[in-house]
Amino acid sequence: MKIGLDIFLEKEYKRFKGKKVGLVTNMTGVNEKLIPSIDLFHEHPDITLTALYAPEHGIRGDAKEGETVESMEDPYTKLPVYSLYGANKKPSKEMLDPVDVIVFDLQDIGSRYYTFIYTMAYVMEACAKYEKQFVVLDRPNPVSGVNVEGNLVEEDVRSFVGLLPIPNRHGMTVGELAFLFKHEFDYDCDLTVVPMQGWNRDMYYDHTGLFWVPPSPNTTNIDMNILYTGTCLIEGTNLSEGRGTTRPFEQVGAPFIDGYELAKEFNHKNVPGVLARPTSFIPTYQKHKDKICSGIQLHLVDRTKLHSLHTGIVLLETIANMYPGKFAFLSNEHDKYFFDLLAGTKKLKEMILEGSSEAFFMSCEAHIEAFNQQKKPYLLYN
């Protein structure tokens, strides 16, 4: 197969010859030989690369989640690197002055919480405002383009982990999302999408033959990506989601949990496609840093049967029921809940505490049906 980067460098670059080009990318912007798109653009005789733009985690991926990324000079190309995850998440006029065209080459992970797609939306908005062309070099959705899971984000809980009304697992590539954003959500820039060749909707990333380059420090492997749509919700609780370990978003625990009892209780629920194993771990940072956490590791049995969001919510419901005085949703001084931003609704918290989440999934069915109809005109692959 060929990714959008390959097709662009074969022929599509000719449409932008003589124009000043900016590149939104990071360490995932590589070809099949792991050569960075930064180098390929910088060394290309007919591409005039004049600026770089860094999303969350930075241009080289050395910033932790939520950590401010500073603008800088790239030490290799000597080009300016403008941060899109610092004082500005949306490019200013001054940040776009050095370019005529912005090219987006980032690997998404297929869940709406992941901020790269909203960086894309903000860049599209700025390109429309300041009359710059915008080009998306398409890459695979690593968890396939078939399954759609979850609800549409409600207006009062929109944020940079849920900026637009799309489901938790959206089943689209970044190129398809760009068309959706332009035509359905009014990010009406001068848009070009360079599609892939040879990618089908039922392909997971390990079907592509491409090397997996983690888009952030905790996006470790394909199993983590598949589980993430459900286990990312754990970030909004006092449980460790495994950050600071070698298995983030695959293992879950806390000092107050008995992993053996939790594994037994979770497996008793016969959640399709997954089994739990009791484990212990000590996070090196984030929640419960340097403390022994007992809990479980989730092991995929059959990815085609797994509903990742259902898995994560069943796990949270199980823990809430087993440890009612100790499990909690995290809030700040204004009683705002990060969990609500991840969930895209304020209703799910109470449903989990009451053990009534099946009603949530019933309400999701209408959301998914509406989204599948909405996205249909923008799908590029069979």
KOLMI-970046 format. One line per field, with one value per residue (C-alpha): residue in one letter; residue number from 1; x, y, z. Coordinates in Angstrom, 3 decimals, padded with zeros to 6 digits. Layout:
<nodes>
residu c(a:...)
num c(NUM:...)
xx c(X:...)
yy c(Y:...)
zz c(Z:...)
</nodes>
This chain:
<nodes>
residu c(m:k:i:g:l:d:i:f:l:e:k:e:y:k:r:f:k:g:k:k:v:g:l:v:t:n:m:t:g:v:n:e:k:l:i:p:s:i:d:l:f:h:e:h:p:d:i:t:l:t:a:l:y:a:p:e:h:g:i:r:g:d:a:k:e:g:e:t:v:e:s:m:e:d:p:y:t:k:l:p:v:y:s:l:y:g:a:n:k:k:p:s:k:e:m:l:d:p:v:d:v:i:v:f:d:l:q:d:i:g:s:r:y:y:t:f:i:y:t:m:a:y:v:m:e:a:c:a:k:y:e:k:q:f:v:v:l:d:r:p:n:p:v:s:g:v:n:v:e:g:n:l:v:e:e:d:v:r:s:f:v:g:l:l:p:i:p:n:r:h:g:m:t:v:g:e:l:a:f:l:f:k:h:e:f:d:y:d:c:d:l:t:v:v:p:m:q:g:w:n:r:d:m:y:y:d:h:t:g:l:f:w:v:p:p:s:p:n:t:t:n:i:d:m:n:i:l:y:t:g:t:c:l:i:e:g:t:n:l:s:e:g:r:g:t:t:r:p:f:e:q:v:g:a:p:f:i:d:g:y:e:l:a:k:e:f:n:h:k:n:v:p:g:v:l:a:r:p:t:s:f:i:p:t:y:q:k:h:k:d:k:i:c:s:g:i:q:l:h:l:v:d:r:t:k:l:h:s:l:h:t:g:i:v:l:l:e:t:i:a:n:m:y:p:g:k:f:a:f:l:s:n:e:h:d:k:y:f:f:d:l:l:a:g:t:k:k:l:k:e:m:i:l:e:g:s:s:e:a:f:f:m:s:c:e:a:h:i:e:a:f:n:q:q:k:k:p:y:l:l:y:n)
num c(1:2:3:4:5:6:7:8:9:10:11:12:13:14:15:16:17:18:19:20:21:22:23:24:25:26:27:28:29:30:31:32:33:34:35:36:37:38:39:40:41:42:43:44:45:46:47:48:49:50:51:52:53:54:55:56:57:58:59:60:61:62:63:64:65:66:67:68:69:70:71:72:73:74:75:76:77:78:79:80:81:82:83:84:85:86:87:88:89:90:91:92:93:94:95:96:97:98:99:100:101:102:103:104:105:106:107:108:109:110:111:112:113:114:115:116:117:118:119:120:121:122:123:124:125:126:127:128:129:130:131:132:133:134:135:136:137:138:139:140:141:142:143:144:145:146:147:148:149:150:151:152:153:154:155:156:157:158:159:160:161:162:163:164:165:166:167:168:169:170:171:172:173:174:175:176:177:178:179:180:181:182:183:184:185:186:187:188:189:190:191:192:193:194:195:196:197:198:199:200:201:202:203:204:205:206:207:208:209:210:211:212:213:214:215:216:217:218:219:220:221:222:223:224:225:226:227:228:229:230:231:232:233:234:235:236:237:238:239:240:241:242:243:244:245:246:247:248:249:250:251:252:253:254:255:256:257:258:259:260:261:262:263:264:265:266:267:268:269:270:271:272:273:274:275:276:277:278:279:280:281:282:283:284:285:286:287:288:289:290:291:292:293:294:295:296:297:298:299:300:301:302:303:304:305:306:307:308:309:310:311:312:313:314:315:316:317:318:319:320:321:322:323:324:325:326:327:328:329:330:331:332:333:334:335:336:337:338:339:340:341:342:343:344:345:346:347:348:349:350:351:352:353:354:355:356:357:358:359:360:361:362:363:364:365:366:367:368:369:370:371:372:373:374:375:376:377:378:379:380:381:382)
xx c(000.000:000.965:000.199:-000.652:002.959:004.107:001.528:002.320:006.036:005.365:003.198:000.947:003.781:003.864:000.595:002.367:005.710:006.991:004.819:006.087:005.098:004.500:004.345:002.238:003.932:005.895:007.865:004.940:005.334:007.554:007.500:007.743:011.530:011.042:012.457:010.724:008.524:010.442:013.635:011.880:010.350:013.448:015.731:013.292:014.480:010.951:009.406:010.087:009.665:009.637:008.041:007.117:004.134:004.110:000.998:000.666:003.832:006.017:007.663:009.944:007.510:009.438:006.642:004.271:000.493:-000.880:002.616:003.003:005.012:007.253:007.981:011.611:014.079:014.399:018.022:018.276:016.626:017.058:013.421:011.054:008.802:005.536:003.758:000.102:-000.063:001.011:-000.199:-001.913:-003.769:-004.921:-002.271:-002.130:-001.632:002.040:002.502:001.082:002.854:005.865:003.712:001.277:000.332:000.017:000.540:-000.772:001.063:000.223:-000.774:-004.076:-005.176:-008.904:-010.465:-012.047:-010.076:-006.816:-005.982:-004.318:-007.655:-008.612:-005.232:-006.204:-009.578:-007.969:-005.407:-008.236:-010.034:-006.915:-006.242:-009.771:-009.359:-005.926:-006.467:-003.894:-004.214:-004.489:-003.339:-003.905:-001.623:-003.866:-002.766:-004.527:-006.976:-005.002:-008.124:-009.796:-012.530:-015.384:-016.477:-018.144:-018.735:-020.253:-022.166:-021.876:-020.255:-022.804:-022.405:-021.738:-018.788:-016.855:-013.096:-009.784:-010.448:-013.908:-014.183:-016.773:-019.849:-018.219:-018.364:-015.696:-014.509:-015.220:-013.975:-012.542:-009.103:-007.753:-008.397:-012.013:-012.375:-010.990:-013.791:-016.328:-014.993:-015.092:-018.558:-020.446:-018.795:-017.897:-014.097:-014.349:-010.744:-009.184:-008.762:-006.856:-006.744:-004.139:-005.664:-003.833:-003.682:-004.308:-005.930:-009.308:-011.712:-011.331:-007.532:-005.942:-002.509:-000.718:-002.264:-000.594:003.035:004.043:006.142:004.184:005.699:003.999:002.286:002.793:004.712:001.743:000.480:002.586:001.023:-002.064:-003.765:-003.416:-004.966:-007.923:-008.613:-008.022:-011.534:-012.769:-009.841:-009.090:-012.160:-010.152:-008.122:-011.119:-011.068:-008.761:-007.635:-004.297:-004.769:-001.231:000.582:004.135:004.228:005.040:001.334:-000.624:-004.353:-004.002:-003.649:-005.760:-005.399:-005.125:-003.674:-007.156:-007.988:-007.600:-006.546:-007.492:-011.024:-011.378:-010.192:-012.614:-015.543:-014.773:-014.296:-017.562:-019.328:-018.159:-017.278:-016.849:-013.334:-011.333:-010.052:-008.596:-005.500:-004.658:-001.499:000.424:002.422:004.121:003.572:006.717:004.659:001.076:-001.587:-000.295:003.313:005.739:002.871:001.989:-001.248:-003.120:-005.490:-005.852:-004.321:-006.791:-005.820:-007.503:-008.984:-010.789:-010.507:-013.411:-015.786:-014.462:-016.503:-013.808:-016.073:-018.385:-015.344:-014.064:-017.453:-018.157:-014.758:-015.495:-018.951:-017.449:-014.854:-017.420:-019.642:-016.794:-015.220:-018.051:-016.233:-012.912:-013.571:-014.111:-014.349:-011.738:-012.928:-011.214:-011.870:-014.879:-016.458:-015.725:-015.134:-012.560:-014.519:-017.440:-015.183:-013.969:-017.458:-018.965:-021.859:-022.484:-024.906:-022.534:-020.965:-024.230:-025.092:-021.783:-022.340:-025.887:-024.902:-027.280:-024.886:-026.893:-029.288:-026.326:-025.503:-029.103:-029.008:-025.761:-027.482:-029.294:-026.108:-024.153:-026.855:-026.960:-023.166:-022.861:-025.278:-023.518:-020.059:-021.062:-020.369:-016.802:-015.564:-012.645:-012.119:-014.145)
yy c(000.000:003.653:006.379:009.951:011.020:008.583:009.821:013.458:012.979:010.997:013.573:015.794:018.103:019.504:021.357:023.394:023.986:027.499:027.956:028.248:025.130:024.601:021.113:020.018:016.816:014.942:011.691:009.751:011.617:008.992:006.865:003.061:003.316:005.512:008.616:011.695:013.821:016.803:015.494:014.434:017.893:019.805:017.957:017.904:020.180:021.312:021.746:024.986:024.074:027.257:026.365:023.472:023.202:021.003:019.350:017.948:016.036:018.233:017.918:015.107:013.534:014.359:016.168:014.322:014.447:017.894:019.405:022.791:022.663:025.659:027.209:026.762:026.379:022.870:021.849:019.814:021.959:025.308:026.070:027.749:025.311:026.953:025.297:024.347:023.108:026.078:029.664:028.998:025.870:027.715:029.269:033.064:035.246:035.697:031.926:031.489:034.452:032.313:029.918:029.686:026.071:023.999:020.239:017.964:014.645:013.078:009.573:009.572:006.661:006.507:007.816:011.237:012.072:012.242:015.895:015.672:015.806:019.013:020.515:019.756:021.466:024.602:024.753:024.422:027.316:029.477:028.570:029.653:032.935:033.817:032.331:029.549:026.215:023.127:019.645:016.416:013.453:010.579:007.743:004.601:004.571:002.045:000.457:000.044:002.077:-000.311:000.010:003.111:003.354:005.861:009.094:012.507:015.173:017.476:021.235:022.032:019.617:020.502:020.681:019.829:016.134:016.386:019.522:018.320:016.036:012.778:009.368:007.999:005.622:007.358:004.848:007.517:008.483:012.000:012.745:011.684:013.684:016.756:016.530:016.030:019.045:021.229:020.353:019.528:021.744:024.823:024.554:025.824:026.131:025.473:021.735:019.016:015.445:013.073:009.598:006.341:003.472:-000.094:000.628:-000.985:-000.157:-003.540:-003.192:-002.670:-001.088:-004.423:-005.409:-002.540:-003.676:-000.277:000.225:001.528:004.784:005.791:009.196:009.887:008.236:006.076:004.859:001.745:-000.896:-002.007:-003.643:-000.396:001.507:-000.866:-000.654:003.105:004.147:002.549:002.725:006.405:007.179:005.969:009.188:010.971:008.812:008.164:004.879:004.547:003.892:002.502:005.712:005.447:001.715:-000.330:-001.136:002.144:001.790:-002.010:-002.260:-000.518:-000.418:001.478:000.889:000.083:-002.621:-006.384:-007.457:-011.102:-010.227:-007.638:-010.041:-012.705:-010.268:-008.725:-012.089:-013.288:-010.648:-012.369:-009.154:-010.149:-010.276:-009.670:-011.380:-009.852:-011.055:-009.901:-007.829:-005.302:-002.312:000.829:003.960:006.036:009.229:010.513:009.022:006.819:007.548:005.168:003.256:-000.394:-000.608:-003.888:-004.354:-006.091:-006.228:-006.560:-009.107:-009.147:-012.504:-011.404:-007.808:-008.269:-009.029:-006.358:-003.208:-001.092:001.594:-001.024:-002.803:000.371:001.288:-002.243:-002.155:001.215:000.046:-003.098:-001.147:001.460:-001.348:-003.204:-000.107:002.402:004.369:004.555:004.841:008.454:010.735:013.507:017.107:020.471:023.375:024.430:020.940:020.394:016.798:015.810:012.582:014.573:015.998:012.521:011.021:013.866:014.035:014.724:011.810:008.842:009.381:008.732:005.803:004.137:004.713:003.374:000.409:001.541:002.110:-000.142:002.803:004.880:002.358:002.269:006.057:005.740:003.694:006.717:008.794:006.171:005.810:009.584:009.855:006.983:008.766:012.100:010.748:008.593:011.225:011.726:008.132:007.535:003.779:000.575)
zz c(000.000:-000.356:002.174:001.245:001.757:-000.942:-003.456:-002.681:-003.320:-006.505:-008.220:-006.097:-004.996:-008.550:-007.876:-005.190:-006.893:-006.256:-003.161:000.405:002.338:006.054:007.545:010.529:011.625:014.266:014.510:012.946:009.664:008.023:004.891:004.757:005.211:008.319:006.632:008.127:005.900:007.313:005.700:002.492:002.091:003.201:000.777:-002.155:-005.000:-005.894:-002.427:-000.578:003.089:005.173:008.536:010.815:013.183:016.290:017.816:021.354:022.377:020.156:016.773:017.983:020.489:023.651:025.562:027.896:027.608:028.434:028.644:026.963:023.746:023.103:019.733:018.757:015.921:014.563:015.217:012.003:009.343:011.175:010.311:012.778:014.668:015.723:018.638:018.219:021.806:023.872:024.024:020.676:019.620:016.512:014.226:014.325:011.253:012.186:012.392:008.892:007.281:006.208:004.135:001.229:001.855:005.037:004.697:007.485:007.970:011.353:012.427:014.306:016.541:015.771:018.996:019.376:022.560:020.631:019.978:016.556:014.716:016.538:015.723:012.125:012.600:014.058:011.249:008.724:010.426:010.309:006.662:005.773:007.646:006.234:002.746:002.870:001.097:003.269:002.252:004.202:003.499:004.496:006.783:008.074:010.927:013.011:014.536:011.120:009.484:010.206:013.839:015.260:019.004:021.384:021.553:019.918:022.108:023.715:023.350:027.024:027.328:024.164:024.702:023.063:023.820:022.244:020.130:017.626:017.691:016.594:018.346:020.692:017.961:014.679:012.070:009.743:008.461:008.953:005.272:005.568:008.770:006.995:004.406:007.218:009.130:006.018:004.787:008.013:010.638:008.551:008.556:005.020:003.826:000.411:001.059:-000.789:000.545:-000.888:-000.387:000.242:-002.217:-001.057:002.310:003.014:005.837:007.536:007.841:011.250:011.369:011.667:008.317:006.465:006.448:007.855:010.974:013.973:015.231:018.515:018.053:021.774:024.626:025.694:022.311:022.533:020.261:018.347:021.378:023.313:020.385:020.191:023.940:024.175:023.112:026.345:028.735:028.074:030.212:033.220:032.977:034.492:037.645:040.603:039.022:037.259:033.548:033.466:032.572:033.773:032.999:029.915:029.343:029.475:028.770:028.831:032.606:035.214:038.982:042.251:045.731:047.078:044.489:044.873:041.386:041.840:042.899:040.129:037.416:038.681:038.754:035.355:033.611:035.153:033.026:029.797:027.982:024.307:022.889:026.063:029.218:032.385:034.230:037.773:037.922:040.024:038.846:040.148:038.001:037.552:037.141:037.141:039.437:042.311:041.375:043.146:044.812:044.281:042.300:042.155:039.249:035.922:032.483:029.623:026.964:023.570:022.606:019.430:018.252:015.838:018.739:021.098:021.731:023.336:024.809:026.310:027.772:029.466:030.895:032.174:033.891:035.525:036.586:038.118:040.107:041.218:042.504:044.255:045.882:046.440:049.155:047.334:043.603:042.496:039.487:039.576:039.803:040.034:042.383:040.284:040.454:036.759:035.771:033.160:032.804:031.345:028.637:027.713:027.882:025.843:028.312:031.993:032.291:032.110:035.563:037.403:035.145:036.046:039.771:039.505:037.324:034.583:031.664:029.317:028.937:027.749:025.023:023.893:023.473:021.489:018.779:017.368:017.524:015.594:012.966:012.447:012.276:009.807:007.499:007.973:007.171:004.187:001.461:002.708:002.862:000.488:000.892:000.608)
</nodes>
